Amino acid sequence: MIAGPKTAMVLAAGLGKRMRPITDTIPKPLVEIAGKTLLDWGLDSLKDAGVGKAVVNVHYLPEQIVAHVAGRKAPDIVISDERATLLESAGGIVKALPLLGSEPFYIINADTFWIDSGQPSLERLSLAWDAARMDILLMLTDLDSATGHCVGTDFLMAPDGALRRSWGDPAGLIYAGAAIIHPRIFKDAPTGSHSLNVYFDTAIAAGRLFGMKMHGRWITVGTPGAIPLAEAAVAGALAKAV
């Protein structure tokens, strides 16, 4: 087992509006792809990476997520309750900081997942992490390795892994919804609703935002119509892995 972060933040509080009518009755993280919820795809990846504690934030239909994760044996799940106010990605992390501790931790989005090819991506991310020169290390993928993505690229990566915004350049890479973050970046952070993009840009300006390209198939499920595409991508990726 690779020595890496033992704690993770799972961002699971979104409203999932584009997934309606499915999300009229269930939160998006509990949508199933190939017999497994989106949330469990992510939690299983964290478990396999040696994460012992995962903080899961909840807002929309929170009782369903709380009941679902109660059935998991690993990692240990701690709920960060945001049902009073939706805090976005960074606001949710700031609220959960007392639960996350002072060491670097993984973050993953609960509505995207991936099928690794070769060494697990979270292990590779851990091996690439260097707290001396990085504040944030993002897992990235290219357009050809993505299923369900339709909004262009996010970052251009230098040979040393340093990132800058791609502004949709097709030669760029997509943020694949997983990262390692050092909690020091949230010193003096506001407590209200705000996005992680603020911190990405701050780290770019300081030369401390880096990336690692994953190996495998990355899958995002934004609408009901994306579900069969995602299931086909899972079947294809697993067949290649055999």
N, C-alpha and C positions, 0 to 999 in steps of 0.2 A: 504494500500500500504506500503510495506517495505521500510524504508529509506535506500537507497543505492546510488551508483554512478548515477549521472544525465547526464553524458556524456559518449559517447562510440566511439571507433575507429572501423570501419568496413573495413577489409582488402579485397579489391575488385579489385586490380590492376593486378592480375596474367594473364598470357597468355593463360592458359587453353589448352595447346598443346595436352594433352592426350584425350581431348574431341573432337578433330577434327574427321569428317568434320563439326560437328555442330558449333564449334567455329570459323570456317572460316568466318562466317557471323554475329555471335552474341558473346558478351563476356560471359564467363562461368557463372558469377553471374546472368545472365538473362535466363539461362536454366530453364525450368519449370518442376517441380515435383508436380504431383497431382493438376495441375491448378494454381500453385503459383511459382514465380521465387525463386531460391535459395536465392537471395538477400532479397526478401520480407519475406521469412521464418525467416531469422535472424532479420530483422528490426521489424517484428511483435513481436518477443520475447523481443526485447529491449523496444518497446513501452509498452508492458504488464508489464515490470519490472520498469516502471516509468522513463525511460530515456527521457530527453527532447531534447537533441541534439546528433546527430550521425554524425561523420566525416567519409565520405566515400572516400577512395582514388581511383583514376582512372588512367589507363595507356592504356590498349588495347581497341580499339573501344570505347573511353571514351564518345563520344557524346550520344551513346545509353543509357549508365547508367545515365548520367546527365538528359536526357529527361525522363527516366523512373521514377527516384526518384522525379522529379518535380511534379508528380501527387500524392504524398503522403502528408497526413495531419500531421502525427506524426510517429516518432519523427521529429523535424526540421532537415533537411539535409544540411550539409556543405560539399562542395567538396574540397578535397585536390588533386590538379592536378599534377600528376607524368608523364604526357605524354612525357616529354622530356627525362626522365631517369627512368627505372624500379629500384626501391630501395629495394626490398625484404621486409620482414615483419617488421624488426626493423627500417630499413632506412625510410620506409613509416611513421612509428609512429614518429620518430625523426623530420621529415619534418613537421608533423602535430601538434607538441607540442604546438605552439602558439594558435592553435584552440582548444586544449584539456584542457588547464588550468593547475592549480597546484594541483588539488585534484585527488585521485584515480579514474580511469575510467575503464569501461569494454573494452575489445577487443573481437571481434568475427571474424572468418573467413567467407567469403561470399560464400564459396563452400561446407560448411557442415551445417547441422541443426539437430534438435532433436524434438521428441514428448515426452513431459513430462508425467510422471506418478505421480500424487499427486502434491505437492507444486512445482511451477515452479522452474526450476534449477537456473535461474539467481537470484531469490529471495533467494534461499538457499545459493548460492555463496555469496551474500551480507551479509547474517547473519553470515557466517563463516569467513568473512574478519576481520582481526585484524592487523591494520597498525603498531602496536607496535612491532609485531614479524614477520610480513610478508612483503616482497617486491612484491611478485607475488603469486596469488592464482589461480590455474588452475582447470577448470572443467574436470573431467576424466570419462571414462567409461570402462567397461570390454569387452573382446572379444565377449562374448555371447550376449551382448546388442548392438552390432555394426552391421550395414549393409553396405557393400561396402568396408570394410577395409581389406587390404591384406598384411600388412607389419609389423606385430608383435606389441609388446607393447612398451611403452615409459618410464614408471616410475614405481617404487615400492614405496608404501606408508606406512609409519610407523603408529602406532596406533594414534599418535597425529596429523597426516596429513602431516608430513614432507616428502618430496620427494627426491628420488635419481634415477639415471638412471637405467632402467631395462635391457637394452641391449637385448631386444626381449624376455625376460623371459615370458613364457605363463601365469605365475602367476601375471604378472604386469598389468598395466592399460594403456589405450590409452589417449593421450591428445585430448580432444573433441572439440577443436577449439573455446573455450570461456574462458575468464579469467578476473580477476581484477588485475590491475597493478598500482603501485604508480609511478608517473612520476619522482621521485627523482632518479630512477635507470638509467635514461638517462642523468644525469649530466655529462658533458664532453664527451658525446657520439659522435662518428664520424658522419658526415652528408651523407656519401656515402651509397652504397648498402651493407646491412649486415642483418644477421638473428637474430631472437629472441632467438635462441638456445644459443647464446653467453651469454645472460642475464639469461637464465634458469640456465646455468652452474655456473655463478657467484653467483646467489642466492643459489644454492645447496651448494657451498663451504662456504657460510656465514650462512648456516642453515636457510635461509629465503624464500625458495621455498616450498609452501604447495599446497595440492590438496584437492578436494572434489569430491566424486563419485556421478554422477548424477543418477536419477531414471527415467527410460524410455528407449526409442529407439533412438540411435544416428545413423545418416545417412550421409555417404559421397558418392559423386557422381564423380568418377574419369574418367570414360569412357562412351561412348554412351551406351554400354551394361549394365551399372549399372543403367540406368534410370528405366527400368521396375522393377528391384529389389527394388529400392528406393520407387517407387509408391506402390508396394505390401507391403513394410514395413510400409508406412504411413497408408495404409488402415487397416492393421492388428493392428497397435498401436492405431489408433483412435477407432477401434471396441472394443478393450479392455477397452478404457477410458470411453465408454458409460455406 
